[in-house]
Amino acid sequence: MARIAFAWEMGGELGHAMACNALAQLLRARGHHIAFMFRELHGLSHLSRIAAQDFFQAPVSVSEGQGATSVPSSFADILVGCGYDRPQHLAGLLAAWFALFERWKPDLVVADFSPTALLAARVMGLRRVSYSNGFSIPPKVSPLPAFRFDRPVTRDALVEVDSRALASVNGALALFGVPPLASLVQQFETDEDFLTTFPELDSYARRPQSGYWGPRVSFDSGEEVKWPEGEGKCVAVYLRQDSAHVDALIDALAASPHRVAAFIPDLSPERAAKLRSPKRVVATRPMKLGPLLAACDLLVSHGGNICPGTLMYGVAQLVFPTQYEQFLTAQRIGQIGAGAWLSPESSAEAVAQALARLLDDPSCKRAAAAFAARYPAYSPAEQQRRMVGRIEQILAQPARPSALPPADPALYSRPLQQDREPRNEPR
């Protein structure tokens, strides 16, 4: 059987680990050996069954967020802010990925928001697929297009940042003796893009003809939770404990007659006690959503994978976006009439009002149901079955030759030694 490495490099939500783990479980059940090369390993403690046999810390830029504009406009902007501002810095990240792949020897890399892992896999001739939503799989056009729509983005600006990122990529590749890329978009070429969204929810709104696989979310695993008995609407909550609105939401739900099932990782005992009651369940692990969705009236989330996934079951959405990708999802939800969103600056009163409005007005739930009706064949189980089948087709294909020169004992450390800033030190 094959060795399959799941790489998660950028982004900061538990949903990345959960989605990768769900697909990895199916692959492991078929005899494949799984490794997780994750940005955040601590989140695995919230999962009840972990599919990987091996675990590695993913290489992450120590200067992340320092090289780009305050709000990125394109994926190239994101790259520049995550280590692609200097060839030597990127070469260090590439060296780490080369070393991971050389030592673990995957037959396939599954990349979730992992552009540098994709680049390393391309150079090494590894089979590779992308497994992400529309935001982290940019359209295959050059320059990489804008996802930002709330202010004009000129083509000249896109070309400039695209060229800047490409110069760093080619400068880093030159340090390894690897031929340059002709365009930045080549970095994202794969054997398959598992684009886990729908056209109406795509962060880029328009892209060349693509195969959409539907939202990725697992409904058949997690902690068994039942809706509390009694009257009142049913509200599911999936938030981070550091969300700007957690306390306001807890207060609003505690003062309401509604039934609640909530998962807020690492919530303090004091806050959990305030929320918990006979009508409000506070789970300690991700909840098994399947049994909850039929009666669910509203999901409160940050707009990650769970948001479009539960939308497919006719559930209205209240979104508290914390970064631009989630803001784009929140905008798309609003455009189809299936929910509302609040900025981190919104008041506690605004949170209570939005909660009451969405639960009292059935129009958002109707809009969510109407959207789900557009895709009657969507099924998470069928989606994952087809993904496993496609992955095994790719594994049956011959591997490509590596572009790296013959192995050199110092190969992986050389760029790291060159990544030094000049310093004024006393002689």
C-alpha positions in Angstrom: 0.0 0.0 0.0 1.0 3.6 -0.4 2.5 6.2 1.9 0.4 9.4 2.0 1.5 12.6 3.6 -1.2 15.2 4.5 0.4 18.7 4.6 -1.3 21.7 6.3 0.9 24.8 6.2 -1.2 28.0 6.5 -4.5 29.0 8.1 -5.4 28.5 11.7 -8.7 26.6 12.2 -9.3 23.2 13.7 -11.4 22.4 10.6 -8.2 21.8 8.6 -7.1 18.9 11.0 -10.7 17.6 11.1 -11.2 17.5 7.3 -7.8 15.9 6.7 -8.4 13.3 9.4 -11.7 12.3 8.0 -10.3 11.6 4.5 -7.2 10.0 6.0 -9.3 7.6 8.0 -10.8 6.2 4.8 -7.4 5.9 3.2 -5.9 4.2 6.3 -8.9 1.7 6.3 -7.8 0.7 2.8 -4.3 -0.1 4.1 -2.4 3.1 3.3 0.2 4.5 5.7 -0.6 8.1 6.8 1.5 10.9 8.0 0.3 14.3 9.2 2.7 17.2 8.6 0.6 19.9 10.3 0.9 23.5 11.1 -0.8 22.9 14.5 -0.4 19.5 16.1 -2.1 20.4 19.4 -5.5 20.5 17.8 -5.3 16.7 17.3 -6.1 16.3 21.0 -9.7 17.3 20.3 -10.2 14.4 17.8 -11.4 11.1 19.1 -9.8 8.9 16.4 -6.6 10.0 14.7 -5.8 8.4 11.3 -2.1 9.1 11.1 0.6 6.7 12.2 3.3 9.4 12.0 3.3 13.1 12.9 5.6 16.0 12.0 5.5 19.8 12.6 5.0 21.6 9.3 7.6 24.2 8.4 6.2 27.7 9.0 7.7 31.1 8.3 8.9 32.9 11.5 8.2 36.2 9.7 4.6 35.2 8.7 2.4 38.3 8.2 5.3 40.8 8.0 6.0 41.1 4.3 2.5 41.7 2.8 -0.1 44.4 2.8 -2.4 44.6 5.8 -5.3 43.0 3.9 -4.1 40.8 1.0 -5.8 41.0 -2.4 -4.5 37.8 -4.1 -2.9 34.6 -3.1 0.5 36.0 -4.2 0.0 38.7 -1.4 -0.5 35.8 1.0 2.7 34.1 -0.2 4.7 37.3 0.2 3.5 37.6 3.8 4.4 34.0 4.6 8.1 33.8 3.7 8.0 34.5 -0.1 9.5 38.0 0.4 13.1 36.8 0.3 14.6 33.9 -1.8 16.8 32.8 1.1 14.0 32.7 3.6 11.8 30.7 1.2 14.8 28.4 0.5 14.9 27.6 4.2 11.2 26.6 4.2 11.8 24.5 1.0 14.8 22.8 2.6 12.6 21.7 5.5 9.9 20.3 3.2 12.6 18.5 1.1 14.0 17.0 4.2 10.6 15.8 5.5 9.7 14.3 2.2 13.1 12.8 1.6 13.1 11.1 5.0 9.5 9.9 5.1 9.3 9.2 1.3 5.6 9.7 0.6 4.0 8.3 -2.6 1.5 11.1 -2.5 1.2 14.5 -0.9 -2.3 15.8 0.0 -1.9 19.6 0.4 -4.4 21.6 2.5 -3.5 25.3 2.2 0.2 24.2 1.7 1.7 26.1 -1.2 5.4 25.4 -0.2 4.7 21.7 0.3 3.2 21.7 -3.2 6.3 23.4 -4.6 8.6 21.0 -2.8 6.6 18.0 -4.1 6.7 19.4 -7.6 10.5 19.7 -7.5 10.9 16.2 -6.1 8.5 14.7 -8.7 6.0 13.5 -6.1 2.4 12.9 -6.9 0.3 15.6 -5.3 -3.3 16.8 -4.9 -4.8 19.9 -3.4 -7.5 19.4 -0.8 -9.0 22.7 0.2 -11.8 25.2 -0.4 -11.9 27.8 -3.1 -9.7 30.3 -1.1 -6.6 28.2 -0.9 -6.8 26.7 -4.4 -6.3 29.8 -6.6 -7.6 29.7 -10.2 -5.0 28.5 -12.7 -4.5 31.9 -14.4 -1.6 34.3 -14.5 -1.2 36.6 -12.6 -3.0 34.9 -9.7 -6.4 36.8 -9.6 -7.8 38.9 -6.8 -10.2 37.5 -4.3 -10.8 40.9 -2.7 -13.9 42.7 -3.9 -14.4 45.4 -1.3 -12.0 47.8 -3.1 -10.6 48.0 -6.7 -7.6 45.9 -7.4 -5.7 46.8 -10.6 -4.1 44.3 -12.9 -0.8 46.2 -12.5 -1.0 45.6 -8.7 -1.6 41.9 -9.3 1.2 41.6 -11.8 3.6 43.4 -9.4 3.0 41.1 -6.4 2.9 38.0 -8.6 6.3 38.9 -10.0 7.7 39.6 -6.6 6.6 36.2 -5.3 7.8 34.4 -8.5 11.2 36.1 -8.2 11.6 34.7 -4.6 10.5 31.2 -5.8 13.0 31.2 -8.7 15.7 32.6 -6.5 15.1 29.8 -3.9 15.0 27.1 -6.6 18.3 28.4 -8.0 20.0 27.8 -4.6 19.1 24.1 -5.1 20.2 24.0 -8.8 16.5 23.6 -10.0 15.3 25.3 -13.2 12.9 28.3 -12.7 9.2 28.4 -13.1 7.8 30.3 -16.0 4.9 31.6 -13.9 3.8 31.5 -10.3 0.6 29.6 -11.1 2.8 26.6 -12.1 3.5 26.1 -8.3 -0.1 25.1 -7.9 -0.3 22.4 -10.6 -1.4 19.1 -9.2 -2.6 15.7 -10.3 -6.0 16.7 -9.0 -7.6 19.7 -7.2 -10.2 18.6 -4.7 -12.0 21.9 -4.7 -14.3 21.5 -1.8 -16.9 24.2 -2.3 -19.6 25.2 -4.8 -19.5 28.0 -7.4 -21.9 30.2 -5.4 -19.6 30.0 -2.4 -16.2 30.2 -4.2 -14.0 32.9 -2.8 -13.0 34.0 -6.3 -16.6 34.1 -7.6 -15.4 33.3 -11.1 -12.8 30.9 -12.2 -12.0 28.8 -15.4 -14.2 25.7 -15.7 -13.4 23.6 -12.6 -14.7 20.5 -10.9 -16.4 21.3 -7.6 -16.5 18.5 -5.1 -18.8 20.2 -2.6 -18.0 21.2 1.0 -15.8 19.0 3.1 -17.1 18.2 6.5 -17.6 15.0 8.4 -21.0 14.3 9.9 -20.5 10.7 11.1 -17.7 11.1 13.6 -17.3 13.0 16.9 -18.9 13.2 20.3 -22.4 11.9 20.5 -24.7 14.8 21.4 -28.5 15.0 21.5 -30.6 18.1 21.5 -31.9 18.9 25.0 -35.6 18.2 25.6 -38.1 21.0 25.6 -39.3 23.8 23.4 -37.3 26.5 21.7 -35.2 26.6 18.5 -32.1 24.4 18.1 -28.8 26.3 17.9 -25.4 24.7 17.1 -22.2 26.6 18.1 -18.7 26.0 16.7 -16.4 28.8 17.8 -12.9 29.4 19.1 -12.7 30.4 22.8 -10.8 33.6 21.8 -13.6 34.9 19.5 -14.5 38.5 20.2 -18.2 37.4 20.5 -18.0 34.3 22.7 -19.0 36.1 25.9 -21.8 38.1 24.3 -23.1 34.9 22.6 -23.0 33.0 25.9 -25.0 35.8 27.6 -27.6 35.9 24.7 -28.1 32.1 24.7 -28.3 31.9 28.5 -31.1 34.5 28.4 -33.0 32.8 25.6 -35.4 29.9 25.6 -33.5 28.0 22.9 -31.8 24.6 23.0 -28.1 24.7 22.3 -25.3 22.2 21.4 -21.9 23.9 21.5 -18.3 23.0 20.9 -15.9 25.7 21.9 -12.4 24.2 22.3 -10.5 25.0 25.5 -13.4 27.0 26.9 -12.6 27.9 30.5 -14.6 26.1 33.2 -16.2 29.4 34.4 -17.5 30.2 30.9 -18.6 26.6 30.2 -20.5 26.6 33.5 -22.3 29.9 32.5 -23.4 28.3 29.2 -24.2 24.8 30.4 -27.8 24.1 31.6 -30.5 21.4 31.1 -31.3 23.1 27.7 -27.7 23.8 26.7 -25.0 21.1 26.1 -21.3 22.0 26.0 -19.3 19.3 24.3 -15.6 18.6 25.1 -14.8 17.3 21.6 -16.1 18.0 18.1 -19.7 16.9 17.9 -21.1 14.2 15.7 -23.3 16.5 13.5 -25.3 13.9 11.6 -28.0 13.3 14.3 -28.2 17.1 15.0 -28.7 18.6 11.6 -32.3 17.5 10.9 -33.6 19.6 13.7 -30.9 22.4 13.6 -32.3 25.9 13.0 -29.1 27.9 13.2 -25.3 27.4 13.2 -23.0 30.0 14.8 -19.5 29.7 13.5 -16.5 31.6 12.1 -17.2 30.6 8.5 -14.9 27.6 8.2 -15.5 24.2 6.6 -18.5 23.6 8.9 -20.4 26.6 7.6 -21.0 25.6 3.9 -21.2 22.0 5.0 -24.2 22.5 7.3 -25.7 24.9 4.8 -26.3 21.9 2.6 -28.7 20.6 5.2 -30.8 23.7 5.1 -29.3 25.3 8.2 -29.3 29.1 8.5 -25.9 30.7 9.4 -24.6 33.4 11.8 -21.0 34.0 11.0 -18.3 35.8 13.1 -15.4 36.0 10.6 -12.0 36.6 12.1 -10.0 36.8 8.9 -10.5 37.6 5.3 -11.2 34.1 4.0 -14.0 33.7 6.5 -15.3 37.2 5.6 -15.6 36.0 2.0 -17.5 33.0 3.1 -19.8 35.2 5.2 -20.4 37.5 2.2 -21.4 34.6 0.0 -23.8 33.3 2.7 -25.4 36.7 2.8 -25.6 36.9 -1.0 -27.7 33.8 -1.1 -29.9 35.0 1.8 -29.0 32.1 4.1 -27.6 34.1 7.0 -25.8 37.1 8.4 -22.4 38.0 9.7 -21.0 40.4 12.3 -17.5 42.0 12.4 -15.3 41.6 15.5 -16.1 45.2 16.5 -19.8 44.5 16.8 -21.4 45.1 20.2 -22.9 42.6 22.5 -26.3 44.1 21.7 -25.7 43.5 18.0 -24.9 39.8 18.7 -28.2 39.3 20.7 -30.2 41.1 18.0 -28.7 39.1 15.2 -29.3 35.8 17.0 -33.0 36.8 17.7 -33.6 38.0 14.2 -32.2 34.8 12.5 -34.2 32.6 14.8 -37.5 34.5 14.5 -37.3 35.1 10.7 -37.7 31.8 8.8 -36.5 33.4 5.5 -32.8 32.5 6.0 -33.6 28.9 6.8 -35.8 28.7 3.7 -32.9 30.2 1.6 -30.5 27.7 3.0 -32.9 24.9 2.1 -33.4 26.3 -1.4 -29.6 26.4 -1.9 -29.2 22.8 -0.7 -32.0 21.8 -3.2 -29.7 22.9 -6.1 -27.4 20.0 -5.2 -29.6 17.1 -4.4 -26.8 14.6 -5.2 -24.4 16.1 -2.7 -23.3 13.5 0.0 -20.3 13.8 2.2 -19.9 10.0 2.2 -20.1 9.8 -1.6 -17.7 12.7 -1.9 -15.1 11.0 0.2 -15.7 7.6 -1.6 -15.0 9.3 -4.9 -11.9 11.1 -3.5 -10.4 7.9 -2.3 -11.0 6.3 -5.7 -9.4 9.3 -7.5 -6.4 9.2 -5.1 -5.9 5.5 -5.8 -6.0 6.2 -9.5 -3.3 8.8 -9.1 -1.2 6.4 -7.0 -1.3 3.9 -9.9 0.3 6.4 -12.2 4.1 6.4 -12.7 6.0 8.9 -10.5 7.8 11.8 -12.2 11.5 12.3 -12.1 12.9 14.7 -9.4 14.3 18.0 -10.5 16.8 18.0 -7.6 20.4 17.3 -8.4 21.9 14.0 -7.0 21.7 13.7 -3.3 24.3 15.7 -1.4 24.7 15.3 2.4 24.8 19.1 2.8 21.9 19.8 0.3 19.2 20.4 2.9 21.2 22.6 5.2 22.9 24.9 2.7 20.0 27.4 2.2 19.4 27.5 5.9 23.0 28.7 6.4 22.6 31.4 3.7 19.4 32.8 5.3 21.2 35.4 7.4 20.4 39.1 7.8 23.4 41.5 7.9 24.0 42.7 11.5 26.2 45.4 12.9 28.2 43.7 15.5 31.3 45.0 17.3 34.6 43.7 15.9 
